[in-house]
Amino acid sequence: MEHTEKNKFGLVGKNISYSFSKGYFAQKFKDLNLDGNTYENFDLPKINDFRQLISQNKNLKGLNVTIPYKEVVIPYLDELNAKAKKIGAVNTIKFTEKGLKGYNTDIYGFKKSIRPFLKKYHEKALILGTGGASKAVAFVFDELGIDFKYVSRNPEKNQFGYTDLNRAILSDYTVLVNCTPRGTFPNIMDKPDIPYQLITDRHLLFDLIYNPAKTAFLEEGEIQGASICNGLKMLELQAEKAWEIWNPQ
């Protein structure tokens, strides 16, 4: 495959210098001998800057989207694939002849990475946070037949607030997924405000954060005997799926 001009890919987000994606794709291009390909971080102060980014980078073939733009980027796209439309969140954009098409590869990444940890008694889950990533998690739980509730600082109807979490709820909901940014480097002491003393060895704590590898949230769970998993595998899987979307065989 010859590249007469550079194929440019990138990540759209805010305060994303920490991001895994740039290094991951740089290594991928090296492994595949794709010298003409580059991957850049596009740190946007606000989503309104998205149009300017597109007009200034003519060689763009694909973008990943991260916090806090997975939902608000949608009005800037020409089309959504069925799953992204159902979820209402996009983390992958493909540049097509018809314009920009949005996909969600978080679903694939999360489903494949949490599945090996799930036991028969993991029938109910708490999703901590209500942002774009949480919607992919909810979609997967629907597919897996796991009941779930959102936990929010500003709970709406049918959601829990953090202060609602008590022994009865936590003995019932044995899967906890952190979809908030709390605990991300450099704020590594930070963690969701839940009663960790009520966590047991029947619980599974999954954190979408991958830096640090073991967040304070996961550490507290491990102390209580819970199974734990961070977001690195999910990230690698969703990145691979994004690459397939950009470069269909």
N, C-alpha and C positions, 0 to 999 in steps of 0.2 A: 504493500500500500504506500504510494508515494505522496508526500506532502509538499506541494509547491509553495504553499504558504502555511503559516502556523495555524493549527487548530487550537483554539483557546477554550479552556474550561475554567470553572471557578466556583467559589462559595460566596453566597450573599448572606450577610448577617450583620450583627452589631457587636463590636468589641470581640473580634474573632481571631486575634493574633495567636491565641492558644490552640487553634483548631488542628485536628488530626488530619483533615482531608488533604491539605496541600502536600504534606510529606508523603502521604499514602499514594497519591496519584503521581507524584514526581518519581517515586520508586517504580510504580506500575509502568510509566512511560519508558523508564530505563530498561526494565525487564522485557518489554515488548519491542525495544528498539524504535520507539516512536519519537525520534529527535525533534520533530516539528511540533510536538504537543507541549502546551504549557498549562499550568493550573495556578490560578491566582486567588487570593483573598480579596473580595470586594466588600470593604467595611463601610456600610451605609449608615450615616447618622439618622436618616429617616427614609421610609419606603418611597417617598416622592422622588428620591434620587434614582430610582430604578430605571426609569425611562432614559435618563441621561446616560446611565451605565450601558444600556443596550445600544444606544445610538453612537457611543464613542468606541465601542469594541466590535468592529465589524466581523471579526473572525470567530466570534463565540459560537460554539456548537452545543454546549450544555452547561447548566448551572445546578449546583446544589443550593438548598435554602435551609438556613438554621434560625434559631431563636434571634429576634422575636418576630420573624417575618413569614412564618409558614402559612398563616391564614391571610394576612393582609396583602400578600403578593398576588392573590388570586384575581382581583379585578384587572391586573396588568397583563393577564394571560389571555390567549385567544381560544384555548380549549383545555378541558380537563379529561383525563381518562376516568373510567367509571368509578374506580375505588377512591381516587382523589376527590371526586365530586361528592361521593357519599360521605366521606370523612370530613371534608371541608378544610383540608390542610394539604399543603404541597411541600415536598422537600427535594424534588428533582424536576428540572425544566429541560425540555428538549427543543432545539431550534429546528423547525420543519419548514417546508415550502409554504405551508398555510399559516405560519406564525409560531407563537410560543405555546407549547403543550405541557401541562402540569401533571406530574405523577406523584405517588407517595410510595417510596420504597422502605419507609420505616416499618410498615406492616410486615413485609417479608423479613426484615432484619430482626424485629422483636419476636415474631412468632417462632422463627427458627432458633433463636438464642434462648428463649425461656422454656421451650418445650422439654428439653432434657431434665429440667429441674422440677417439673410438675408431678405431683403425686395424686393418687385417687382422691385423697381428702382435701385437695386444694380446689374447693368448689366455689369460693367467693373471694373477690379481690378488692382492695382499696387502691384507687388511683390518686396519688398525691399531686395536686396541681391540675389546672384546667386549660392549659395552653395547647398549641398545635400538636406537640408530641403526644400529649395525653389522648388525643382523638384517635391516633393510630393504635395506641395500646387498647383503648376501648373497643375498637373494631376487631382486633385480634381476640379479645376475650369473648366477644359475641360469636366469632367463628369457632372458638374452642368450647363454647357452652359454659363459660365461667361467669357467674353473676358478679356485677361490680357496682361500686359506688365511688363517685368522685369525693375527694376531701379538698375543701377550699378555705382560704382565709375569709372569703366572702361567699358563704354557701348559698346556693339558690335552692329551689324546691327539689326534693329528692337527692340532695347532697348533704354530706356531713361537714361540720366545721371541725377544726382541730381539737377544740375543747369538748366535742361530743364523744371523742374516742375513749371508750371505757373497756372494762374487762369483758363484758358481754359482746360488744362489737368485735373486739380483737380476738376473741375465742371463735367467733363465727367467720371472720374475714382473715384467712391465713396467708394470703398473698398480698404484699405491699409493694407498689411500684412508685419510685420517686421520679416524677416528671417535672419537678421544679429545678431551678438552677442552684438551689441551696446546697453548698458543699463543694461547688466547683472551685478549682484552683483560681486565685490564691486564697479564697476564703474557706480553707479546708477544715476549720473547726465548726463551721456552720452545718446545721442539719435540720430536716423537717421536725416540727415541734409535736412529736407524738410520745405517748407514755411507753418508752422502750422497756421498762420493767415488766410490761405485760406480754412481751414477745417471748415465744417458746421455741422448742426444737421442731414444732410442727409448722412454723412459719417459714415462708420464703420471702426474702427481701431482694428486690431487683432495683438497681439504680441506673438510670439512663446516662448518668455521668460516667466518664472514663478517665478523667484527670482530676484528682488522684485516682489510682487504680482501686484503692479501698477508701471510700468516703467515710466520714464520721457516721453517717446513716448505716452503712454496711458494717462498720466496726461494732457499733452498738448491737446490731442484730446478731453478729457472730458471737459476741460475749454471751448473749442469751441462748446460744445454741442453734440459731436459725440457719437455714441454707442461704447463701448470698451469691449474687452475680452482678457484675458491673456492666456498663454499656459498650465495652470495646468490641465484643463479637458482633453485637447488633450493628455497630457502626461500620465494621468491615463488610458485613453482609449487605447492608443497604448501599454501600459504596459500589460493591460488585454489581448489584442489581442496576444501579444508576448507569454504570459503564455499559451494561448490556442494552439498556434503553437508548443510550447515545450511539451505540455501535452495533445495531442488530446484524447478526450473522446471516 
